[in-house]
């Protein structure tokens, strides 16, 4: 399951004016779309699903997240 506490904290940071946008990201199969709909309902501005097999190695997950953070020019990552 997604980390609801991290999402809530990111939204609080945005409410304080310390962030412009909250983007939720998950790496997995299409079943994760339900989690992304939930975070959008919570108030996230965008949600990104990176489709990948469930047995993806941790190093591959880290590299994928690194590339996405660089592409989005994220200033803060809460995991």
mmCIF file of the N, C-alpha and C atoms, coordinates in Angstrom:
data_MODEL
# 
_entry.id   MODEL 
# 
loop_
_atom_site.group_PDB 
_atom_site.id 
_atom_site.type_symbol 
_atom_site.label_atom_id 
_atom_site.label_alt_id 
_atom_site.label_comp_id 
_atom_site.label_asym_id 
_atom_site.label_entity_id 
_atom_site.label_seq_id 
_atom_site.pdbx_PDB_ins_code 
_atom_site.Cartn_x 
_atom_site.Cartn_y 
_atom_site.Cartn_z 
_atom_site.occupancy 
_atom_site.B_iso_or_equiv 
_atom_site.pdbx_formal_charge 
_atom_site.auth_seq_id 
_atom_site.auth_comp_id 
_atom_site.auth_asym_id 
_atom_site.auth_atom_id 
_atom_site.pdbx_PDB_model_num 
ATOM 1   N N  . UNK A 1 1  ? 0.824  -1.216 0.000   1.00 0.00 ? 1  UNK A N  1 
ATOM 2   C CA . UNK A 1 1  ? 0.000  0.000  0.000   1.00 0.00 ? 1  UNK A CA 1 
ATOM 3   C C  . UNK A 1 1  ? 0.855  1.262  0.000   1.00 0.00 ? 1  UNK A C  1 
ATOM 4   N N  . UNK A 1 2  ? 0.264  2.336  -0.478  1.00 0.00 ? 2  UNK A N  1 
ATOM 5   C CA . UNK A 1 2  ? 1.002  3.592  -0.540  1.00 0.00 ? 2  UNK A CA 1 
ATOM 6   C C  . UNK A 1 2  ? 1.190  4.171  0.854   1.00 0.00 ? 2  UNK A C  1 
ATOM 7   N N  . UNK A 1 3  ? 2.104  5.099  0.968   1.00 0.00 ? 3  UNK A N  1 
ATOM 8   C CA . UNK A 1 3  ? 2.417  5.709  2.257   1.00 0.00 ? 3  UNK A CA 1 
ATOM 9   C C  . UNK A 1 3  ? 1.580  6.975  2.429   1.00 0.00 ? 3  UNK A C  1 
ATOM 10  N N  . UNK A 1 4  ? 0.428  6.809  3.040   1.00 0.00 ? 4  UNK A N  1 
ATOM 11  C CA . UNK A 1 4  ? -0.511 7.918  3.223   1.00 0.00 ? 4  UNK A CA 1 
ATOM 12  C C  . UNK A 1 4  ? 0.097  9.047  4.058   1.00 0.00 ? 4  UNK A C  1 
ATOM 13  N N  . UNK A 1 5  ? 0.918  8.704  5.025   1.00 0.00 ? 5  UNK A N  1 
ATOM 14  C CA . UNK A 1 5  ? 1.538  9.720  5.884   1.00 0.00 ? 5  UNK A CA 1 
ATOM 15  C C  . UNK A 1 5  ? 2.451  10.630 5.067   1.00 0.00 ? 5  UNK A C  1 
ATOM 16  N N  . UNK A 1 6  ? 3.211  10.059 4.143   1.00 0.00 ? 6  UNK A N  1 
ATOM 17  C CA . UNK A 1 6  ? 4.100  10.858 3.294   1.00 0.00 ? 6  UNK A CA 1 
ATOM 18  C C  . UNK A 1 6  ? 3.295  11.807 2.411   1.00 0.00 ? 6  UNK A C  1 
ATOM 19  N N  . UNK A 1 7  ? 2.185  11.327 1.882   1.00 0.00 ? 7  UNK A N  1 
ATOM 20  C CA . UNK A 1 7  ? 1.331  12.172 1.047   1.00 0.00 ? 7  UNK A CA 1 
ATOM 21  C C  . UNK A 1 7  ? 0.759  13.316 1.878   1.00 0.00 ? 7  UNK A C  1 
ATOM 22  N N  . UNK A 1 8  ? 0.269  13.011 3.066   1.00 0.00 ? 8  UNK A N  1 
ATOM 23  C CA . UNK A 1 8  ? -0.291 14.053 3.932   1.00 0.00 ? 8  UNK A CA 1 
ATOM 24  C C  . UNK A 1 8  ? 0.761  15.106 4.271   1.00 0.00 ? 8  UNK A C  1 
ATOM 25  N N  . UNK A 1 9  ? 1.982  14.683 4.554   1.00 0.00 ? 9  UNK A N  1 
ATOM 26  C CA . UNK A 1 9  ? 3.048  15.637 4.876   1.00 0.00 ? 9  UNK A CA 1 
ATOM 27  C C  . UNK A 1 9  ? 3.383  16.506 3.663   1.00 0.00 ? 9  UNK A C  1 
ATOM 28  N N  . UNK A 1 10 ? 3.444  15.909 2.492   1.00 0.00 ? 10 UNK A N  1 
ATOM 29  C CA . UNK A 1 10 ? 3.712  16.682 1.278   1.00 0.00 ? 10 UNK A CA 1 
ATOM 30  C C  . UNK A 1 10 ? 2.622  17.727 1.049   1.00 0.00 ? 10 UNK A C  1 
ATOM 31  N N  . UNK A 1 11 ? 1.382  17.357 1.295   1.00 0.00 ? 11 UNK A N  1 
ATOM 32  C CA . UNK A 1 11 ? 0.279  18.306 1.127   1.00 0.00 ? 11 UNK A CA 1 
ATOM 33  C C  . UNK A 1 11 ? 0.348  19.427 2.159   1.00 0.00 ? 11 UNK A C  1 
ATOM 34  N N  . UNK A 1 12 ? 0.773  19.115 3.388   1.00 0.00 ? 12 UNK A N  1 
ATOM 35  C CA . UNK A 1 12 ? 0.950  20.164 4.405   1.00 0.00 ? 12 UNK A CA 1 
ATOM 36  C C  . UNK A 1 12 ? 2.053  21.138 3.989   1.00 0.00 ? 12 UNK A C  1 
ATOM 37  N N  . UNK A 1 13 ? 3.121  20.613 3.431   1.00 0.00 ? 13 UNK A N  1 
ATOM 38  C CA . UNK A 1 13 ? 4.219  21.466 2.963   1.00 0.00 ? 13 UNK A CA 1 
ATOM 39  C C  . UNK A 1 13 ? 3.705  22.414 1.885   1.00 0.00 ? 13 UNK A C  1 
ATOM 40  N N  . UNK A 1 14 ? 2.886  21.911 0.986   1.00 0.00 ? 14 UNK A N  1 
ATOM 41  C CA . UNK A 1 14 ? 2.315  22.762 -0.058  1.00 0.00 ? 14 UNK A CA 1 
ATOM 42  C C  . UNK A 1 14 ? 1.376  23.807 0.540   1.00 0.00 ? 14 UNK A C  1 
ATOM 43  N N  . UNK A 1 15 ? 0.554  23.401 1.504   1.00 0.00 ? 15 UNK A N  1 
ATOM 44  C CA . UNK A 1 15 ? -0.374 24.341 2.141   1.00 0.00 ? 15 UNK A CA 1 
ATOM 45  C C  . UNK A 1 15 ? 0.364  25.491 2.815   1.00 0.00 ? 15 UNK A C  1 
ATOM 46  N N  . UNK A 1 16 ? 1.553  25.210 3.355   1.00 0.00 ? 16 UNK A N  1 
ATOM 47  C CA . UNK A 1 16 ? 2.361  26.259 3.996   1.00 0.00 ? 16 UNK A CA 1 
ATOM 48  C C  . UNK A 1 16 ? 3.043  27.158 2.970   1.00 0.00 ? 16 UNK A C  1 
ATOM 49  N N  . UNK A 1 17 ? 2.887  26.854 1.701   1.00 0.00 ? 17 UNK A N  1 
ATOM 50  C CA . UNK A 1 17 ? 3.493  27.656 0.653   1.00 0.00 ? 17 UNK A CA 1 
ATOM 51  C C  . UNK A 1 17 ? 4.949  27.320 0.393   1.00 0.00 ? 17 UNK A C  1 
ATOM 52  N N  . UNK A 1 18 ? 5.398  26.181 0.896   1.00 0.00 ? 18 UNK A N  1 
ATOM 53  C CA . UNK A 1 18 ? 6.799  25.792 0.739   1.00 0.00 ? 18 UNK A CA 1 
ATOM 54  C C  . UNK A 1 18 ? 7.004  24.863 -0.450  1.00 0.00 ? 18 UNK A C  1 
ATOM 55  N N  . UNK A 1 19 ? 5.950  24.568 -1.179  1.00 0.00 ? 19 UNK A N  1 
ATOM 56  C CA . UNK A 1 19 ? 6.027  23.745 -2.391  1.00 0.00 ? 19 UNK A CA 1 
ATOM 57  C C  . UNK A 1 19 ? 4.945  24.224 -3.348  1.00 0.00 ? 19 UNK A C  1 
ATOM 58  N N  . UNK A 1 20 ? 5.234  24.128 -4.624  1.00 0.00 ? 20 UNK A N  1 
ATOM 59  C CA . UNK A 1 20 ? 4.273  24.560 -5.633  1.00 0.00 ? 20 UNK A CA 1 
ATOM 60  C C  . UNK A 1 20 ? 3.359  23.435 -6.091  1.00 0.00 ? 20 UNK A C  1 
ATOM 61  N N  . UNK A 1 21 ? 3.877  22.213 -6.059  1.00 0.00 ? 21 UNK A N  1 
ATOM 62  C CA . UNK A 1 21 ? 3.142  21.093 -6.630  1.00 0.00 ? 21 UNK A CA 1 
ATOM 63  C C  . UNK A 1 21 ? 3.504  19.817 -5.875  1.00 0.00 ? 21 UNK A C  1 
ATOM 64  N N  . UNK A 1 22 ? 2.512  18.943 -5.723  1.00 0.00 ? 22 UNK A N  1 
ATOM 65  C CA . UNK A 1 22 ? 2.748  17.632 -5.120  1.00 0.00 ? 22 UNK A CA 1 
ATOM 66  C C  . UNK A 1 22 ? 2.482  16.582 -6.195  1.00 0.00 ? 22 UNK A C  1 
ATOM 67  N N  . UNK A 1 23 ? 3.509  15.789 -6.465  1.00 0.00 ? 23 UNK A N  1 
ATOM 68  C CA . UNK A 1 23 ? 3.420  14.736 -7.471  1.00 0.00 ? 23 UNK A CA 1 
ATOM 69  C C  . UNK A 1 23 ? 3.618  13.396 -6.775  1.00 0.00 ? 23 UNK A C  1 
ATOM 70  N N  . UNK A 1 24 ? 2.659  12.513 -6.911  1.00 0.00 ? 24 UNK A N  1 
ATOM 71  C CA . UNK A 1 24 ? 2.784  11.161 -6.355  1.00 0.00 ? 24 UNK A CA 1 
ATOM 72  C C  . UNK A 1 24 ? 3.284  10.235 -7.457  1.00 0.00 ? 24 UNK A C  1 
ATOM 73  N N  . UNK A 1 25 ? 4.193  9.346  -7.084  1.00 0.00 ? 25 UNK A N  1 
ATOM 74  C CA . UNK A 1 25 ? 4.777  8.419  -8.053  1.00 0.00 ? 25 UNK A CA 1 
ATOM 75  C C  . UNK A 1 25 ? 4.706  7.008  -7.496  1.00 0.00 ? 25 UNK A C  1 
ATOM 76  N N  . UNK A 1 26 ? 4.372  6.075  -8.351  1.00 0.00 ? 26 UNK A N  1 
ATOM 77  C CA . UNK A 1 26 ? 4.469  4.672  -7.972  1.00 0.00 ? 26 UNK A CA 1 
ATOM 78  C C  . UNK A 1 26 ? 5.054  3.892  -9.136  1.00 0.00 ? 26 UNK A C  1 
ATOM 79  N N  . UNK A 1 27 ? 5.800  2.870  -8.790  1.00 0.00 ? 27 UNK A N  1 
ATOM 80  C CA . UNK A 1 27 ? 6.379  1.984  -9.795  1.00 0.00 ? 27 UNK A CA 1 
ATOM 81  C C  . UNK A 1 27 ? 5.746  0.617  -9.593  1.00 0.00 ? 27 UNK A C  1 
ATOM 82  N N  . UNK A 1 28 ? 5.098  0.114  -10.625 1.00 0.00 ? 28 UNK A N  1 
ATOM 83  C CA . UNK A 1 28 ? 4.439  -1.178 -10.498 1.00 0.00 ? 28 UNK A CA 1 
ATOM 84  C C  . UNK A 1 28 ? 3.565  -1.460 -11.699 1.00 0.00 ? 28 UNK A C  1 
ATOM 85  N N  . UNK A 1 29 ? 2.626  -2.355 -11.510 1.00 0.00 ? 29 UNK A N  1 
ATOM 86  C CA . UNK A 1 29 ? 1.738  -2.703 -12.614 1.00 0.00 ? 29 UNK A CA 1 
ATOM 87  C C  . UNK A 1 29 ? 0.487  -1.828 -12.585 1.00 0.00 ? 29 UNK A C  1 
ATOM 88  N N  . UNK A 1 30 ? -0.408 -2.066 -13.515 1.00 0.00 ? 30 UNK A N  1 
ATOM 89  C CA . UNK A 1 30 ? -1.592 -1.215 -13.649 1.00 0.00 ? 30 UNK A CA 1 
ATOM 90  C C  . UNK A 1 30 ? -2.508 -1.261 -12.433 1.00 0.00 ? 30 UNK A C  1 
ATOM 91  N N  . UNK A 1 31 ? -2.359 -2.258 -11.576 1.00 0.00 ? 31 UNK A N  1 
ATOM 92  C CA . UNK A 1 31 ? -3.172 -2.330 -10.358 1.00 0.00 ? 31 UNK A CA 1 
ATOM 93  C C  . UNK A 1 31 ? -2.903 -1.143 -9.435  1.00 0.00 ? 31 UNK A C  1 
ATOM 94  N N  . UNK A 1 32 ? -1.758 -0.500 -9.586  1.00 0.00 ? 32 UNK A N  1 
ATOM 95  C CA . UNK A 1 32 ? -1.403 0.642  -8.743  1.00 0.00 ? 32 UNK A CA 1 
ATOM 96  C C  . UNK A 1 32 ? -2.200 1.896  -9.098  1.00 0.00 ? 32 UNK A C  1 
ATOM 97  N N  . UNK A 1 33 ? -2.925 1.869  -10.190 1.00 0.00 ? 33 UNK A N  1 
ATOM 98  C CA . UNK A 1 33 ? -3.710 3.038  -10.587 1.00 0.00 ? 33 UNK A CA 1 
ATOM 99  C C  . UNK A 1 33 ? -4.727 3.434  -9.524  1.00 0.00 ? 33 UNK A C  1 
ATOM 100 N N  . UNK A 1 34 ? -5.267 2.467  -8.818  1.00 0.00 ? 34 UNK A N  1 
ATOM 101 C CA . UNK A 1 34 ? -6.236 2.770  -7.756  1.00 0.00 ? 34 UNK A CA 1 
ATOM 102 C C  . UNK A 1 34 ? -5.588 3.616  -6.665  1.00 0.00 ? 34 UNK A C  1 
ATOM 103 N N  . UNK A 1 35 ? -4.364 3.290  -6.298  1.00 0.00 ? 35 UNK A N  1 
ATOM 104 C CA . UNK A 1 35 ? -3.641 4.075  -5.297  1.00 0.00 ? 35 UNK A CA 1 
ATOM 105 C C  . UNK A 1 35 ? -3.416 5.498  -5.796  1.00 0.00 ? 35 UNK A C  1 
ATOM 106 N N  . UNK A 1 36 ? -3.100 5.633  -7.069  1.00 0.00 ? 36 UNK A N  1 
ATOM 107 C CA . UNK A 1 36 ? -2.877 6.969  -7.618  1.00 0.00 ? 36 UNK A CA 1 
ATOM 108 C C  . UNK A 1 36 ? -4.172 7.776  -7.647  1.00 0.00 ? 36 UNK A C  1 
ATOM 109 N N  . UNK A 1 37 ? -5.287 7.140  -7.924  1.00 0.00 ? 37 UNK A N  1 
ATOM 110 C CA . UNK A 1 37 ? -6.570 7.856  -7.865  1.00 0.00 ? 37 UNK A CA 1 
ATOM 111 C C  . UNK A 1 37 ? -6.845 8.338  -6.438  1.00 0.00 ? 37 UNK A C  1 
ATOM 112 N N  . UNK A 1 38 ? -6.462 7.524  -5.467  1.00 0.00 ? 38 UNK A N  1 
ATOM 113 C CA . UNK A 1 38 ? -6.659 7.905  -4.067  1.00 0.00 ? 38 UNK A CA 1 
ATOM 114 C C  . UNK A 1 38 ? -5.841 9.139  -3.715  1.00 0.00 ? 38 UNK A C  1 
ATOM 115 N N  . UNK A 1 39 ? -4.569 9.178  -4.118  1.00 0.00 ? 39 UNK A N  1 
ATOM 116 C CA . UNK A 1 39 ? -3.744 10.340 -3.765  1.00 0.00 ? 39 UNK A CA 1 
ATOM 117 C C  . UNK A 1 39 ? -4.197 11.589 -4.503  1.00 0.00 ? 39 UNK A C  1 
ATOM 118 N N  . UNK A 1 40 ? -4.727 11.432 -5.701  1.00 0.00 ? 40 UNK A N  1 
ATOM 119 C CA . UNK A 1 40 ? -5.288 12.594 -6.396  1.00 0.00 ? 40 UNK A CA 1 
ATOM 120 C C  . UNK A 1 40 ? -6.503 13.116 -5.640  1.00 0.00 ? 40 UNK A C  1 
ATOM 121 N N  . UNK A 1 41 ? -7.323 12.219 -5.126  1.00 0.00 ? 41 UNK A N  1 
ATOM 122 C CA . UNK A 1 41 ? -8.489 12.622 -4.335  1.00 0.00 ? 41 UNK A CA 1 
ATOM 123 C C  . UNK A 1 41 ? -8.063 13.299 -3.035  1.00 0.00 ? 41 UNK A C  1 
ATOM 124 N N  . UNK A 1 42 ? -6.910 12.910 -2.508  1.00 0.00 ? 42 UNK A N  1 
ATOM 125 C CA . UNK A 1 42 ? -6.394 13.529 -1.282  1.00 0.00 ? 42 UNK A CA 1 
ATOM 126 C C  . UNK A 1 42 ? -5.905 14.952 -1.528  1.00 0.00 ? 42 UNK A C  1 
ATOM 127 N N  . UNK A 1 43 ? -5.580 15.290 -2.789  1.00 0.00 ? 43 UNK A N  1 
ATOM 128 C CA . UNK A 1 43 ? -5.136 16.638 -3.095  1.00 0.00 ? 43 UNK A CA 1 
ATOM 129 C C  . UNK A 1 43 ? -3.847 16.753 -3.874  1.00 0.00 ? 43 UNK A C  1 
ATOM 130 N N  . UNK A 1 44 ? -3.231 15.643 -4.234  1.00 0.00 ? 44 UNK A N  1 
ATOM 131 C CA . UNK A 1 44 ? -2.018 15.717 -5.053  1.00 0.00 ? 44 UNK A CA 1 
ATOM 132 C C  . UNK A 1 44 ? -2.358 16.351 -6.398  1.00 0.00 ? 44 UNK A C  1 
ATOM 133 N N  . UNK A 1 45 ? -1.422 17.097 -6.939  1.00 0.00 ? 45 UNK A N  1 
ATOM 134 C CA . UNK A 1 45 ? -1.648 17.772 -8.212  1.00 0.00 ? 45 UNK A CA 1 
ATOM 135 C C  . UNK A 1 45 ? -1.548 16.822 -9.400  1.00 0.00 ? 45 UNK A C  1 
ATOM 136 N N  . UNK A 1 46 ? -0.588 15.910 -9.308  1.00 0.00 ? 46 UNK A N  1 
ATOM 137 C CA . UNK A 1 46 ? -0.394 14.941 -10.386 1.00 0.00 ? 46 UNK A CA 1 
ATOM 138 C C  . UNK A 1 46 ? -0.011 13.594 -9.795  1.00 0.00 ? 46 UNK A C  1 
ATOM 139 N N  . UNK A 1 47 ? -0.223 12.560 -10.598 1.00 0.00 ? 47 UNK A N  1 
ATOM 140 C CA . UNK A 1 47 ? 0.171  11.208 -10.196 1.00 0.00 ? 47 UNK A CA 1 
ATOM 141 C C  . UNK A 1 47 ? 0.807  10.531 -11.404 1.00 0.00 ? 47 UNK A C  1 
ATOM 142 N N  . UNK A 1 48 ? 1.924  9.879  -11.171 1.00 0.00 ? 48 UNK A N  1 
ATOM 143 C CA . UNK A 1 48 ? 2.661  9.226  -12.251 1.00 0.00 ? 48 UNK A CA 1 
ATOM 144 C C  . UNK A 1 48 ? 2.798  7.743  -11.938 1.00 0.00 ? 48 UNK A C  1 
ATOM 145 N N  . UNK A 1 49 ? 2.414  6.923  -12.897 1.00 0.00 ? 49 UNK A N  1 
ATOM 146 C CA . UNK A 1 49 ? 2.606  5.480  -12.790 1.00 0.00 ? 49 UNK A CA 1 
ATOM 147 C C  . UNK A 1 49 ? 3.713  5.084  -13.752 1.00 0.00 ? 49 UNK A C  1 
ATOM 148 N N  . UNK A 1 50 ? 4.774  4.517  -13.223 1.00 0.00 ? 50 UNK A N  1 
ATOM 149 C CA . UNK A 1 50 ? 5.838  3.949  -14.042 1.00 0.00 ? 50 UNK A CA 1 
ATOM 150 C C  . UNK A 1 50 ? 5.575  2.446  -14.056 1.00 0.00 ? 50 UNK A C  1 
ATOM 151 N N  . UNK A 1 51 ? 5.095  1.951  -15.178 1.00 0.00 ? 51 UNK A N  1 
ATOM 152 C CA . UNK A 1 51 ? 4.761  0.526  -15.245 1.00 0.00 ? 51 UNK A CA 1 
ATOM 153 C C  . UNK A 1 51 ? 6.024  -0.310 -15.308 1.00 0.00 ? 51 UNK A C  1 
ATOM 154 N N  . UNK A 1 52 ? 6.093  -1.290 -14.422 1.00 0.00 ? 52 UNK A N  1 
ATOM 155 C CA . UNK A 1 52 ? 7.253  -2.169 -14.322 1.00 0.00 ? 52 UNK A CA 1 
ATOM 156 C C  . UNK A 1 52 ? 6.806  -3.479 -13.694 1.00 0.00 ? 52 UNK A C  1 
ATOM 157 N N  . UNK A 1 53 ? 7.558  -4.540 -13.914 1.00 0.00 ? 53 UNK A N  1 
ATOM 158 C CA . UNK A 1 53 ? 7.212  -5.814 -13.283 1.00 0.00 ? 53 UNK A CA 1 
ATOM 159 C C  . UNK A 1 53 ? 7.346  -5.733 -11.768 1.00 0.00 ? 53 UNK A C  1 
ATOM 160 N N  . UNK A 1 54 ? 6.557  -6.513 -11.070 1.00 0.00 ? 54 UNK A N  1 
ATOM 161 C CA . UNK A 1 54 ? 6.568  -6.464 -9.605  1.00 0.00 ? 54 UNK A CA 1 
ATOM 162 C C  . UNK A 1 54 ? 7.869  -6.977 -9.005  1.00 0.00 ? 54 UNK A C  1 
ATOM 163 N N  . UNK A 1 55 ? 8.634  -7.735 -9.770  1.00 0.00 ? 55 UNK A N  1 
ATOM 164 C CA . UNK A 1 55 ? 9.894  -8.266 -9.248  1.00 0.00 ? 55 UNK A CA 1 
ATOM 165 C C  . UNK A 1 55 ? 11.102 -7.414 -9.641  1.00 0.00 ? 55 UNK A C  1 
ATOM 166 N N  . UNK A 1 56 ? 10.874 -6.147 -9.929  1.00 0.00 ? 56 UNK A N  1 
ATOM 167 C CA . UNK A 1 56 ? 11.952 -5.233 -10.304 1.00 0.00 ? 56 UNK A CA 1 
ATOM 168 C C  . UNK A 1 56 ? 12.960 -5.123 -9.161  1.00 0.00 ? 56 UNK A C  1 
ATOM 169 N N  . UNK A 1 57 ? 14.220 -5.234 -9.487  1.00 0.00 ? 57 UNK A N  1 
ATOM 170 C CA . UNK A 1 57 ? 15.288 -5.166 -8.488  1.00 0.00 ? 57 UNK A CA 1 
ATOM 171 C C  . UNK A 1 57 ? 15.335 -3.777 -7.841  1.00 0.00 ? 57 UNK A C  1 
ATOM 172 N N  . UNK A 1 58 ? 15.682 -3.695 -6.559  1.00 0.00 ? 58 UNK A N  1 
ATOM 173 C CA . UNK A 1 58 ? 15.745 -2.407 -5.865  1.00 0.00 ? 58 UNK A CA 1 
ATOM 174 C C  . UNK A 1 58 ? 16.643 -1.378 -6.559  1.00 0.00 ? 58 UNK A C  1 
ATOM 175 N N  . UNK A 1 59 ? 17.764 -1.809 -7.111  1.00 0.00 ? 59 UNK A N  1 
ATOM 176 C CA . UNK A 1 59 ? 18.645 -0.866 -7.807  1.00 0.00 ? 59 UNK A CA 1 
ATOM 177 C C  . UNK A 1 59 ? 17.953 -0.281 -9.033  1.00 0.00 ? 59 UNK A C  1 
ATOM 178 N N  . UNK A 1 60 ? 17.190 -1.085 -9.739  1.00 0.00 ? 60 UNK A N  1 
ATOM 179 C CA . UNK A 1 60 ? 16.447 -0.594 -10.900 1.00 0.00 ? 60 UNK A CA 1 
ATOM 180 C C  . UNK A 1 60 ? 15.364 0.391  -10.468 1.00 0.00 ? 60 UNK A C  1 
ATOM 181 N N  . UNK A 1 61 ? 14.728 0.123  -9.341  1.00 0.00 ? 61 UNK A N  1 
ATOM 182 C CA . UNK A 1 61 ? 13.727 1.053  -8.801  1.00 0.00 ? 61 UNK A CA 1 
ATOM 183 C C  . UNK A 1 61 ? 14.392 2.390  -8.482  1.00 0.00 ? 61 UNK A C  1 
ATOM 184 N N  . UNK A 1 62 ? 15.535 2.342  -7.813  1.00 0.00 ? 62 UNK A N  1 
ATOM 185 C CA . UNK A 1 62 ? 16.251 3.563  -7.440  1.00 0.00 ? 62 UNK A CA 1 
ATOM 186 C C  . UNK A 1 62 ? 16.665 4.359  -8.674  1.00 0.00 ? 62 UNK A C  1 
ATOM 187 N N  . UNK A 1 63 ? 17.171 3.686  -9.686  1.00 0.00 ? 63 UNK A N  1 
ATOM 188 C CA . UNK A 1 63 ? 17.586 4.374  -10.917 1.00 0.00 ? 63 UNK A CA 1 
ATOM 189 C C  . UNK A 1 63 ? 16.390 4.992  -11.630 1.00 0.00 ? 63 UNK A C  1 
ATOM 190 N N  . UNK A 1 64 ? 15.273 4.288  -11.622 1.00 0.00 ? 64 UNK A N  1 
ATOM 191 C CA . UNK A 1 64 ? 14.057 4.807  -12.246 1.00 0.00 ? 64 UNK A CA 1 
ATOM 192 C C  . UNK A 1 64 ? 13.576 6.056  -11.519 1.00 0.00 ? 64 UNK A C  1 
ATOM 193 N N  . UNK A 1 65 ? 13.553 5.999  -10.192 1.00 0.00 ? 65 UNK A N  1 
ATOM 194 C CA . UNK A 1 65 ? 13.137 7.169  -9.411  1.00 0.00 ? 65 UNK A CA 1 
ATOM 195 C C  . UNK A 1 65 ? 14.088 8.336  -9.611  1.00 0.00 ? 65 UNK A C  1 
ATOM 196 N N  . UNK A 1 66 ? 15.383 8.066  -9.649  1.00 0.00 ? 66 UNK A N  1 
ATOM 197 C CA . UNK A 1 66 ? 16.379 9.124  -9.867  1.00 0.00 ? 66 UNK A CA 1 
ATOM 198 C C  . UNK A 1 66 ? 16.128 9.830  -11.197 1.00 0.00 ? 66 UNK A C  1 
ATOM 199 N N  . UNK A 1 67 ? 15.898 9.060  -12.245 1.00 0.00 ? 67 UNK A N  1 
ATOM 200 C CA . UNK A 1 67 ? 15.639 9.642  -13.558 1.00 0.00 ? 67 UNK A CA 1 
ATOM 201 C C  . UNK A 1 67 ? 14.367 10.483 -13.551 1.00 0.00 ? 67 UNK A C  1 
ATOM 202 N N  . UNK A 1 68 ? 13.343 10.012 -12.870 1.00 0.00 ? 68 UNK A N  1 
ATOM 203 C CA . UNK A 1 68 ? 12.084 10.748 -12.810 1.00 0.00 ? 68 UNK A CA 1 
ATOM 204 C C  . UNK A 1 68 ? 12.231 12.038 -12.010 1.00 0.00 ? 68 UNK A C  1 
ATOM 205 N N  . UNK A 1 69 ? 12.953 11.976 -10.900 1.00 0.00 ? 69 UNK A N  1 
ATOM 206 C CA . UNK A 1 69 ? 13.193 13.173 -10.086 1.00 0.00 ? 69 UNK A CA 1 
ATOM 207 C C  . UNK A 1 69 ? 13.942 14.218 -10.905 1.00 0.00 ? 69 UNK A C  1 
ATOM 208 N N  . UNK A 1 70 ? 14.940 13.788 -11.660 1.00 0.00 ? 70 UNK A N  1 
ATOM 209 C CA . UNK A 1 70 ? 15.689 14.722 -12.501 1.00 0.00 ? 70 UNK A CA 1 
ATOM 210 C C  . UNK A 1 70 ? 14.810 15.300 -13.600 1.00 0.00 ? 70 UNK A C  1 
ATOM 211 N N  . UNK A 1 71 ? 14.003 14.466 -14.235 1.00 0.00 ? 71 UNK A N  1 
ATOM 212 C CA . UNK A 1 71 ? 13.122 14.930 -15.307 1.00 0.00 ? 71 UNK A CA 1 
ATOM 213 C C  . UNK A 1 71 ? 12.117 15.952 -14.791 1.00 0.00 ? 71 UNK A C  1 
ATOM 214 N N  . UNK A 1 72 ? 11.553 15.706 -13.615 1.00 0.00 ? 72 UNK A N  1 
ATOM 215 C CA . UNK A 1 72 ? 10.539 16.591 -13.041 1.00 0.00 ? 72 UNK A CA 1 
ATOM 216 C C  . UNK A 1 72 ? 11.157 17.784 -12.311 1.00 0.00 ? 72 UNK A C  1 
ATOM 217 N N  . UNK A 1 73 ? 12.484 17.772 -12.146 1.00 0.00 ? 73 UNK A N  1 
ATOM 218 C CA . UNK A 1 73 ? 13.201 18.818 -11.411 1.00 0.00 ? 73 UNK A CA 1 
ATOM 219 C C  . UNK A 1 73 ? 12.632 18.983 -9.997  1.00 0.00 ? 73 UNK A C  1 
ATOM 220 N N  . UNK A 1 74 ? 12.414 17.852 -9.342  1.00 0.00 ? 74 UNK A N  1 
ATOM 221 C CA . UNK A 1 74 ? 11.848 17.854 -7.989  1.00 0.00 ? 74 UNK A CA 1 
ATOM 222 C C  . UNK A 1 74 ? 12.839 18.446 -6.997  1.00 0.00 ? 74 UNK A C  1 
ATOM 223 N N  . UNK A 1 75 ? 12.339 19.254 -6.086  1.00 0.00 ? 75 UNK A N  1 
ATOM 224 C CA . UNK A 1 75 ? 13.175 19.887 -5.072  1.00 0.00 ? 75 UNK A CA 1 
ATOM 225 C C  . UNK A 1 75 ? 13.177 19.119 -3.760  1.00 0.00 ? 75 UNK A C  1 
ATOM 226 N N  . UNK A 1 76 ? 12.168 18.288 -3.548  1.00 0.00 ? 76 UNK A N  1 
ATOM 227 C CA . UNK A 1 76 ? 12.055 17.506 -2.321  1.00 0.00 ? 76 UNK A CA 1 
ATOM 228 C C  . UNK A 1 76 ? 11.391 16.177 -2.654  1.00 0.00 ? 76 UNK A C  1 
ATOM 229 N N  . UNK A 1 77 ? 11.966 15.102 -2.140  1.00 0.00 ? 77 UNK A N  1 
ATOM 230 C CA . UNK A 1 77 ? 11.398 13.771 -2.337  1.00 0.00 ? 77 UNK A CA 1 
ATOM 231 C C  . UNK A 1 77 ? 11.115 13.184 -0.964  1.00 0.00 ? 77 UNK A C  1 
ATOM 232 N N  . UNK A 1 78 ? 9.873  12.786 -0.742  1.00 0.00 ? 78 UNK A N  1 
ATOM 233 C CA . UNK A 1 78 ? 9.486  12.131 0.507   1.00 0.00 ? 78 UNK A CA 1 
ATOM 234 C C  . UNK A 1 78 ? 9.126  10.700 0.140   1.00 0.00 ? 78 UNK A C  1 
ATOM 235 N N  . UNK A 1 79 ? 9.840  9.771  0.717   1.00 0.00 ? 79 UNK A N  1 
ATOM 236 C CA . UNK A 1 79 ? 9.602  8.363  0.369   1.00 0.00 ? 79 UNK A CA 1 
ATOM 237 C C  . UNK A 1 79 ? 9.080  7.604  1.568   1.00 0.00 ? 79 UNK A C  1 
# 
